[in-house]
């Protein structure tokens, strides 16, 4: 029987059950209106043995603040809790493969009519809490931006990026089990500016119907104009001499069906993360400041290596991630190796302050021989990002409201 490499084999594993498309979500830095009711891969064995690091390594800055809040907020007195909220197992293959267990999501256990009534009754408290979150987030945003700009590295062009992402806040058991009590402690820690032991993540894969709804809404309600529609490939390269980062080569397809490098970056560094569980919605919200690190003036050896690796790639729609390499072409001199590939298609809509990006991504991690196809919604707050870039310890920036209904 002919040999089939792992990334050519088709898995029978079921995909995660998608959550329903959200009827409405309103977000902004100053006001978050949440009062309406909620309606395969190829494996490089040698590289794995030498450098067991994932291609999607998430890096947080030394002073990164990462908080979580529920909306509406928990009652001040735990005795006033009516028991309408509970932790529920959530199907999420990427986390289950990593931890061996399903994560938990905080959900309302009320019926649809009861949830609608509860949402209406809690509208005022939700608006007040949203305002409090924004008031807390904004000065931290300014401080994080200044800290990021102070840590600029040579041979890197660092850009600040403020985004709002739609998805689901998920919790995993760490040293202790996740409970309603531990969630309350996490909220208190965030309010006090201390660190919480809560293990959380933000799952950004949304139903395809959500992308369709967002595309219609962008033009009809938000007044955004179509900006662009593109396909990119990202080739993730591990450099043994830069073991704390992954080199990401963003590529476009040329007329001869070969890849051409458009941009070379390192992992983004997260500077500030604010996760918000929208309890009467189907999806949650993440506000985040991160720094993009674009490599400039590449060393000759690094430039030669990534050019060789990218030029050796073969576009193949039948493999996960969309790219494969001939045998022996996945590494160079035991220093550089392919650790992951992404194939992304996106549509973008924008105005002068906001850019909406609807992305379909097919990712493959060569280290773990696992992949995922996902649909993602990202609001890039380009107006605020530009002001942060231009500001160096100047007076506070005016906060522009972005009304986002999904």
Wavefront OBJ file of the C-alpha trace (Angstrom):
o trace
v 0.000 0.000 0.000
v 1.340 3.426 -0.913
v 2.500 5.565 2.005
v 0.248 8.466 2.917
v 1.846 11.210 5.011
v -0.178 12.252 8.085
v -1.372 15.527 6.557
v -2.931 13.614 3.608
v -4.913 11.290 5.869
v -8.522 12.208 6.504
v -9.677 12.198 10.102
v -13.110 10.973 11.137
v -13.052 13.127 14.229
v -16.120 15.245 14.528
v -15.822 18.990 14.493
v -16.996 21.075 17.451
v -20.682 21.781 17.543
v -21.007 25.438 16.546
v -22.794 27.863 18.788
v -25.842 29.621 17.342
v -25.322 32.895 15.535
v -25.814 35.887 17.846
v -28.780 38.180 17.266
v -27.233 41.265 18.818
v -24.001 42.458 20.425
v -23.112 46.074 21.055
v -19.579 46.987 22.058
v -17.432 50.035 22.523
v -14.649 51.174 24.778
v -16.930 53.628 26.519
v -20.263 51.831 26.390
v -21.155 48.190 25.936
v -24.905 47.901 25.394
v -25.766 44.340 26.287
v -29.361 44.735 27.369
v -31.109 42.848 24.565
v -31.808 39.135 25.145
v -29.826 36.549 23.387
v -32.147 35.159 20.916
v -4.816 17.115 9.276
v -1.200 17.888 8.931
v 2.385 16.898 8.185
v 4.691 16.049 11.082
v 8.446 16.826 11.184
v 9.758 14.307 13.680
v 13.292 15.606 13.900
v 12.229 19.158 14.600
v 9.760 17.990 17.213
v 12.384 16.109 19.142
v 14.793 19.041 19.130
v 12.424 21.977 19.609
v 9.092 20.935 21.164
v 7.430 24.328 20.806
v 4.043 24.965 19.189
v 3.834 27.184 16.111
v 1.088 29.308 17.660
v 3.026 30.312 20.776
v 1.238 33.114 22.634
v 3.538 35.696 24.203
v 2.504 38.102 26.968
v 4.621 41.082 27.947
v 6.112 41.157 31.428
v 3.547 43.707 32.605
v 0.557 42.343 30.690
v -2.780 42.744 32.477
v -5.328 40.028 31.690
v -8.759 40.285 33.318
v -12.207 38.749 33.079
v -15.629 40.195 33.894
v -19.208 38.975 33.488
v -21.985 41.194 32.122
v -24.312 41.695 33.887
v -22.009 41.541 36.916
v -22.370 39.088 39.771
v -24.480 40.322 42.720
v -22.390 42.064 45.378
v -23.618 39.573 47.961
v -23.232 35.896 46.985
v -26.380 35.214 49.008
v -28.320 37.231 46.412
v -27.335 34.844 43.628
v -30.539 33.363 42.197
v -28.767 30.343 40.719
v -29.535 31.334 37.132
v -25.867 31.052 36.132
v -23.916 27.837 35.835
v -20.711 26.421 34.395
v -21.301 24.156 31.411
v -18.959 21.876 29.464
v -18.089 23.337 26.057
v -16.905 21.267 23.083
v -13.613 22.699 21.841
v -11.260 20.310 20.037
v -8.083 22.457 20.243
v -8.319 22.749 24.029
v -9.413 19.131 24.470
v -6.402 17.905 22.477
v -4.107 20.024 24.620
v -5.564 19.360 28.076
v -7.493 16.121 27.609
v -10.675 17.654 29.000
v -13.530 19.855 27.857
v -13.327 23.477 29.028
v -16.159 25.242 30.837
v -18.260 28.222 29.804
v -20.400 30.429 32.046
v -23.993 30.354 30.790
v -27.459 31.363 31.897
v -29.619 28.397 32.869
v -32.862 30.373 32.522
v -35.435 29.638 29.838
v -35.644 31.964 26.826
v -38.499 33.984 28.302
v -36.875 34.098 31.724
v -33.560 35.112 30.178
v -35.278 37.905 28.265
v -36.903 39.171 31.446
v -33.627 38.903 33.351
v -31.778 40.748 30.603
v -34.311 43.572 30.660
v -34.229 43.762 34.444
v -30.431 43.841 34.515
v -30.037 46.360 31.690
v -29.183 49.241 33.998
v -26.647 47.250 35.996
v -25.091 45.927 32.773
v -24.734 49.434 31.350
v -23.178 50.666 34.586
v -20.819 47.697 34.718
v -19.864 48.166 31.064
v -19.053 51.791 31.743
v -16.940 50.745 34.735
v -15.042 48.231 32.587
v -14.367 50.906 29.969
v -13.219 53.397 32.620
v -10.823 50.780 33.966
v -9.638 49.602 30.551
v -8.801 53.002 29.090
v -6.042 54.169 31.494
v -4.572 50.665 31.421
v -4.580 50.892 27.618
v -2.557 54.120 27.715
v -0.089 52.692 30.237
v 0.324 49.448 28.285
v 0.932 51.374 25.056
v 3.671 53.474 26.672
v 5.261 50.351 28.135
v 5.200 48.632 24.740
v 6.781 51.591 22.952
v 9.544 51.746 25.557
v 10.501 48.144 24.797
v 11.104 48.552 21.055
v 13.842 46.216 19.833
v 16.452 46.859 17.117
v 15.720 45.419 13.668
v 12.016 45.345 14.523
v 9.248 47.707 13.444
v 6.758 47.603 16.310
v 3.134 48.561 15.687
v 0.368 48.861 18.269
v -2.931 47.145 17.505
v -6.182 47.535 19.470
v -8.858 45.012 18.550
v -12.235 43.725 19.700
v -12.846 40.050 18.978
v -16.021 37.996 19.114
v -15.928 34.456 20.518
v -16.369 32.504 23.734
v -14.587 32.864 27.073
v -13.626 29.386 28.284
v -12.197 28.225 31.606
v -9.900 25.289 32.351
v -8.984 23.633 35.604
v -5.461 24.462 36.671
v -4.183 23.749 40.139
v -7.741 23.876 41.475
v -11.163 23.182 39.929
v -13.176 25.980 38.329
v -16.244 26.969 40.354
v -18.594 29.906 40.738
v -16.572 30.850 43.800
v -13.294 30.917 41.857
v -14.958 33.051 39.165
v -16.004 35.561 41.821
v -12.440 35.638 43.112
v -11.166 36.283 39.578
v -13.507 39.255 39.183
v -12.355 40.665 42.518
v -8.689 40.204 41.572
v -9.271 42.101 38.326
v -10.946 44.969 40.146
v -8.071 45.170 42.624
v -5.366 44.914 39.967
v -3.973 41.649 41.311
v -3.324 38.391 39.482
v -5.907 35.626 39.408
v -5.128 31.905 39.310
v -8.028 31.372 36.913
v -7.040 29.631 33.674
v -9.026 31.128 30.794
v -8.855 31.293 27.028
v -10.834 32.947 24.248
v -12.148 30.665 21.496
v -12.605 32.711 18.328
v -14.211 30.139 16.005
v -17.775 31.291 15.253
v -20.498 29.766 13.038
v -20.255 30.599 9.335
v -23.707 32.179 9.598
v -22.176 34.774 11.904
v -19.780 35.896 9.158
v -22.663 36.169 6.694
v -24.718 38.208 9.164
v -21.763 40.462 9.943
v -21.112 41.097 6.250
v -24.711 42.216 5.713
v -24.701 44.270 8.883
v -21.413 46.038 8.037
v -23.030 47.818 5.117
v -26.616 48.114 6.347
v -26.146 49.261 9.946
v -22.514 50.216 10.547
v -21.944 52.215 7.389
v -18.684 50.433 6.606
v -17.489 50.284 3.022
v -15.947 47.241 1.375
v -12.158 47.486 1.617
v -10.577 44.313 0.259
v -10.836 40.558 -0.166
v -7.603 38.567 -0.120
v -6.036 35.166 0.292
v -2.807 34.790 2.240
v -0.571 31.948 3.281
v 1.469 32.185 6.461
v 4.534 29.998 6.821
v 5.673 29.577 10.435
v 9.433 29.055 10.797
v 11.328 28.098 13.934
v 14.858 29.486 14.299
v 16.923 27.614 16.879
v 18.861 30.831 17.565
v 15.604 32.657 18.416
v 13.905 30.013 20.526
v 11.511 32.404 22.271
v 9.683 33.362 19.058
v 8.322 31.996 15.805
v 9.031 33.732 12.491
v 5.847 34.227 10.488
v 6.189 34.783 6.736
v 3.016 36.256 5.260
v 2.912 35.248 1.602
v 0.877 35.911 -1.512
v 0.475 33.647 -4.550
v 2.179 34.739 -7.764
v 1.006 34.040 -11.306
v 3.356 31.040 -11.532
v 1.584 29.499 -8.481
v 4.651 30.103 -6.314
v 4.640 31.956 -3.015
v 6.178 35.393 -2.608
v 6.975 36.786 0.836
v 4.989 39.933 1.560
v 5.946 40.524 5.197
v 8.034 38.845 7.910
v 6.907 39.116 11.524
v 7.536 37.624 14.944
v 4.782 36.501 17.307
v 2.529 39.304 18.436
v 3.044 40.294 22.065
v -0.067 40.832 24.149
v 0.052 43.936 26.325
v -3.511 44.129 27.718
v -6.429 41.677 27.612
v -9.978 42.315 28.839
v -12.361 39.358 28.442
v -16.083 39.882 28.943
v -18.643 37.076 29.250
v -21.914 38.420 27.830
v -24.306 36.301 29.854
v -27.468 36.991 27.855
v -25.720 36.657 24.503
v -24.480 33.634 22.619
v -20.993 35.067 22.120
v -18.558 36.986 24.297
v -16.124 39.856 23.740
v -12.372 40.360 24.048
v -10.687 43.781 24.028
v -6.957 43.531 23.470
v -3.853 45.621 22.878
v -0.962 43.804 21.251
v 2.227 44.735 19.446
v 3.041 43.503 15.968
v 6.767 42.948 15.467
v 7.742 43.302 11.810
v 11.301 42.195 11.097
v 13.448 44.657 9.158
v 17.067 44.352 7.993
v 17.116 40.562 8.191
v 20.468 38.850 8.649
v 21.672 37.335 5.383
v 21.525 33.791 6.785
v 17.967 34.234 8.076
v 16.781 35.839 4.848
v 18.314 33.069 2.749
v 16.767 30.356 4.929
v 13.214 31.674 4.909
v 13.384 32.369 1.177
v 14.479 28.777 0.548
v 11.772 27.339 2.789
v 9.014 29.446 1.256
v 10.126 28.836 -2.337
v 10.122 25.075 -1.679
v 6.465 25.091 -0.603
v 3.948 23.396 -2.881
v 0.391 24.715 -2.909
v -1.936 21.753 -2.401
v -5.622 22.358 -1.550
v -5.979 18.710 -0.484
v -3.702 19.052 2.554
v -4.442 20.826 5.805
v -3.079 24.344 5.796
v -2.921 24.299 1.994
v 0.864 23.809 1.733
v 3.252 20.858 1.687
v 6.994 20.417 1.271
v 9.020 17.847 -0.677
v 10.831 15.316 1.487
v 13.858 16.906 3.150
v 12.854 20.475 2.293
v 11.160 21.309 5.612
v 14.356 22.303 7.408
v 17.706 23.938 6.698
v 21.039 23.260 8.434
v 19.273 21.924 11.545
v 18.643 25.549 12.512
v 15.488 26.528 10.612
v 12.386 24.354 10.320
v 8.741 24.641 9.281
v 6.483 24.416 12.330
v 3.114 25.505 10.943
v 1.149 26.876 8.012
v -2.002 28.946 7.673
v -4.208 29.511 4.667
v -6.550 32.455 5.210
v -9.253 34.091 3.136
v -10.795 37.296 4.397
v -13.076 40.171 3.557
v -12.524 43.579 5.124
v -14.872 46.547 5.558
v -13.858 49.904 7.013
v -14.320 53.560 7.763
v -11.715 55.994 9.065
v -11.807 54.620 12.630
v -12.826 50.979 12.348
v -11.906 47.988 10.194
v -14.014 44.832 10.295
v -12.206 41.673 9.217
v -14.134 38.465 8.476
v -11.643 35.626 8.149
v -11.813 31.946 7.230
v -8.617 30.212 8.366
v -7.241 26.720 7.733
v -4.333 26.130 10.126
v -1.934 23.229 10.519
v 0.664 22.705 13.255
v 3.548 20.515 12.066
v 4.706 19.836 15.627
v 1.510 18.203 16.845
v 0.156 17.092 13.444
v -3.152 18.764 14.255
v -5.170 21.375 12.469
v -8.269 23.484 12.694
v -10.554 25.312 10.303
v -12.187 28.381 11.836
v -14.320 31.436 11.083
v -13.260 34.606 12.900
v -14.631 38.118 13.425
v -12.229 40.914 14.380
v -12.892 44.628 14.800
v -9.636 46.545 14.394
v -9.895 49.882 16.196
v -7.551 51.598 13.749
v -8.398 55.122 14.886
v -7.403 54.430 18.479
v -4.360 52.391 17.399
v -3.099 55.308 15.295
v -3.574 57.770 18.153
v -1.667 55.499 20.520
v 1.168 55.240 18.005
v 1.370 59.025 17.717
v 1.053 59.783 21.414
v 3.953 59.815 23.846
v 2.701 60.572 27.352
v 0.291 63.199 26.048
v -3.131 64.023 27.556
v -5.700 61.204 27.484
v -7.164 60.311 24.118
v -10.835 60.959 23.422
v -12.617 57.636 23.300
v -14.573 56.972 20.123
v -17.667 54.807 20.495
v -18.082 51.923 18.078
v -21.571 50.442 17.927
v -21.206 46.805 16.952
v -24.367 44.693 16.714
v -24.040 41.064 15.658
l 1 2 3 4 5 6 7 8 9 10 11 12 13 14 15 16 17 18 19 20 21 22 23 24 25 26 27 28 29 30 31 32 33 34 35 36 37 38 39
l 40 41 42 43 44 45 46 47 48 49 50 51 52 53 54 55 56 57 58 59 60 61 62 63 64 65 66 67 68 69 70 71 72 73 74 75 76 77 78 79 80 81 82 83 84 85 86 87 88 89 90 91 92 93 94 95 96 97 98 99 100 101 102 103 104 105 106 107 108 109 110 111 112 113 114 115 116 117 118 119 120 121 122 123 124 125 126 127 128 129 130 131 132 133 134 135 136 137 138 139 140 141 142 143 144 145 146 147 148 149 150 151 152 153 154 155 156 157 158 159 160 161 162 163 164 165 166 167 168 169 170 171 172 173 174 175 176 177 178 179 180 181 182 183 184 185 186 187 188 189 190 191 192 193 194 195 196 197 198 199 200 201 202 203 204 205 206 207 208 209 210 211 212 213 214 215 216 217 218 219 220 221 222 223 224 225 226 227 228 229 230 231 232 233 234 235 236 237 238 239 240 241 242 243 244 245 246 247 248 249 250 251 252 253 254 255 256 257 258 259 260 261 262 263 264 265 266 267 268 269 270 271 272 273 274 275 276 277 278 279 280 281 282 283 284 285 286 287 288 289 290 291 292 293 294 295 296 297 298 299 300 301 302 303 304 305 306 307 308 309 310 311 312 313 314 315 316 317 318 319 320 321 322 323 324 325 326 327 328 329 330 331 332 333 334 335 336 337 338 339 340 341 342 343 344 345 346 347 348 349 350 351 352 353 354 355 356 357 358 359 360 361 362 363 364 365 366 367 368 369 370 371 372 373 374 375 376 377 378 379 380 381 382 383 384 385 386 387 388 389 390 391 392 393 394 395 396 397 398 399 400 401 402 403 404 405 406
